């Protein structure tokens, strides 16, 4: 007879919960070990980082944690400098501080970019600077979401939580690269100046992405019962809702906003309907609790540039069919528009659904 055979269902349930709880604590400890590095690694790097110090001198716990955390990053010195002011050994708070440092650097670059004189003399450079300022705001938004998620830790949703961080940090890095790319084929040294302004923020974002990826890799190597089950169930439930919406026709869906050129809807332009989309709640992003905002676009030709901002919750467009509902635009790079603004539908959100 096994040890569980003599237990009733309630006692078995309590035992399983206890085992999961202990496993959770073990995993948190292991993640902390990955996040702040193995202690021995920090000791090995001690001589290099503190050559002038007494080898027997005791560093504060906070300093040791910062050194260990930065040990595994791509840009170690940048990491050390950005966290030198912190006074905590909590890996979660240290990673959060790293994200905040990247965010502040981008804000600084955004402010300093306004002083680039070349932009006043060349329309192309001026347009590139405008595009750069837009995408840098998007990068700050993604980093802000990452900071919010760090402060809203729920262990049962850890796998999805980590995946969200990877998506947002990748987005923040891509937006910074897009800013630099915008200066291609422009005159002067504005592109080089912008590259210098964003150098540190790119390094910090890369470091944050590396830390998050390490945690993700660790999670995949562990097989702890119940880890992420709730997050996966909620994600699957959310996906089912999206599939049902995608399978429905415009007339069948209960839309949050109806757009019609003939006035039969509440809005005549898609842009006006998008103004009603609520902002995404980063604290609910892991649970998928942000409701999909459905916009039904009736038959017609809509000549407008549609922009789905990064602050908007999940958006879904449904039309009356590819030959009936059309969105057209006439902006091009050759006409002097920045590349970012030449698209007919600009999606700055990580998730957007559309069905014709």
C-alpha positions, -999 to +999 in steps of 0.1 A: +000+000+000+014+034-009+016+062+016-013+080-001-038+051+000-048+058+036-056+094+030-090+109+020-093+131-010-091+163+011-059+152+027-044+142-007-053+176-021-036+193+008-005+172+003-004+180-034-007+217-027+021+214-001+043+197-026+036+223-052+043+250-027+077+236-018+085+231-055+075+267-061+098+279-034+126+258-049+120+272-083+120+308-071+153+301-054+167+286-086+155+315-107+171+339-082+203+319-086+202+323-123+192+360-121+220+370-097+244+344-109+261+316-091+279+330-060+312+315-070+311+333-104+308+366-085+338+356-064+359+347-095+352+381-110+361+400-078+398+404-085+391+418-120+364+443-109+381+454-077+419+451-084+427+480-060+406+467-031+416+446-002+409+410-012+396+403+023+374+433+025+337+425+027+315+439-001+279+447+008+253+421+000+238+446-025+271+451-043+277+413-045+242+408-059+247+435-086+281+420-096+266+385-098+236+397-118+258+416-143+282+387-146+260+369-171+250+400-192+263+409-227+273+444-216+287+439-181+302+473-174+270+491-185+250+468-162+273+475-133+272+513-138+234+513-142+228+494-109+256+510-089+231+532-070+208+504-059+206+493-023+189+459-026+199+423-031+165+413-043+170+400-079+135+411-089+141+446-078+175+446-095+161+435-128+133+461-124+160+488-118+177+477-150+145+481-170+140+515-154+175+526-163+170+516-199+137+536-199+154+567-185+182+565-211+156+564-239+138+594-224+171+612-223+178+603-259+144+615-269+149+649-252+184+653-266+173+644-301+154+676-302+187+695-303+200+678-335+205+708-357+208+689-390+171+681-388+162+717-395+181+718-428+171+686-444+135+674-448+146+637-449+165+641-417+136+660-401+113+631-411+137+605-397+139+624-364+101+625-363+099+588-369+126+582-343+107+601-317+076+581-323+092+547-321+112+557-290+079+565-273+068+530-282+100+516-267+094+535-235+059+520-234+072+485-238+098+490-210+071+505-188+050+474-192+080+452-183+085+472-151+048+469-142+049+431-147+080+428-125+060+444-098+029+422-104+046+388-099+022+358-098+040+325-096+012+304-111+015+324-143+053+326-144+058+310-178+034+334-196+048+363-174+083+356-187+071+353-223+054+387-220+087+402-208+106+387-237+080+401-262+080+436-247+118+438-243+123+425-279+099+452-290+117+479-271+150+468-287+134+467-322+120+502-319+154+516-309+169+499-340+141+512-362+150+547-349+186+544-361+175+528-394+153+558-401+184+579-407+196+558-437+199+579-469+199+612-449+226+639-451+248+650-422+258+632-391+223+631-374+222+593-377+256+589-359+245+613-332+213+593-326+233+561-325+254+575-298+224+587-278+208+552-279+240+532-274+235+527-236+198+522-237+202+495-264+228+478-242+206+479-211+176+465-231+198+437-245+209+429-209+173+428-197+163+405-226+192+382-218+183+379-181+147+371-190+158+345-216+179+328-189+149+325-167+129+311-196+156+285-204+157+274-168+119+270-167+120+247-197+146+224-180+124+219-149+093+197-147+075+210-117+038+200-114+014+228-118+039+254-129+022+277-154-009+255-157-033+283-148-015+307-171-017+282-200-054+275-193-062+312-193-042+316-225-060+287-242-093+301-231-084+335-245-073+319-278-106+300-281-124+334-278-103+348-306-109+318-328-147+321-323-144+358-333-124+349-364-149+323-375-178+347-372-190+371-399-193+408-392-231+407-389-228+379-363-204+395-340-214+418-312-190+446-320-179+473-296-178+498-324-194+499-358-180+519-387-200+528-418-195+553-445-232+556-451-239+566-415-256+534-404-229+529-378-219+550-348-186+561-365-178+571-401-141+566-398-120+538-384-098+563-366-128+577-346-137+541-336-101+535-324-104+564-301-128+544-280-104+515-274-095+513-237-058+513-227-041+480-220-038+471-184-003+457-179-013+442-145-038+419-164-016+411-194-005+378-179-040+366-173-053+376-207-079+396-189-077+426-213-109+423-234-107+422-272-122+454-286-141+444-318-145+470-345-169+460-373-161+479-405-191+478-429-188+478-467-171+508-482-137+522-492-120+540-463-093+564-474-074+569-441-043+558-423-053+535-394-030+536-364-033+510-336-013+526-307+008+504-284-013+516-254-045+501-268-059+468-256-065+439-280-081+451-312-099+431-338-111+444-372-140+426-389-152+437-424-178+425-449-153+407-471-121+415-490-140+429-520-164+450-499-145+465-470-113+482-482-088+505-464-066+525-488-037+549-484-017+571-507+014+581-486+048+571-499+085+577-490+090+595-523+064+620-514+083+630-483+066+608-457+087+589-431+085+551-437+066+546-405+037+567-419+035+552-453+016+521-442-021+520-446-026+502-413+000+507-386+000+482-358+021+492-329+004+467-306+018+432-299-016+416-305-041+427-332-067+406-350-083+414-383-107+395-404-122+407-437 
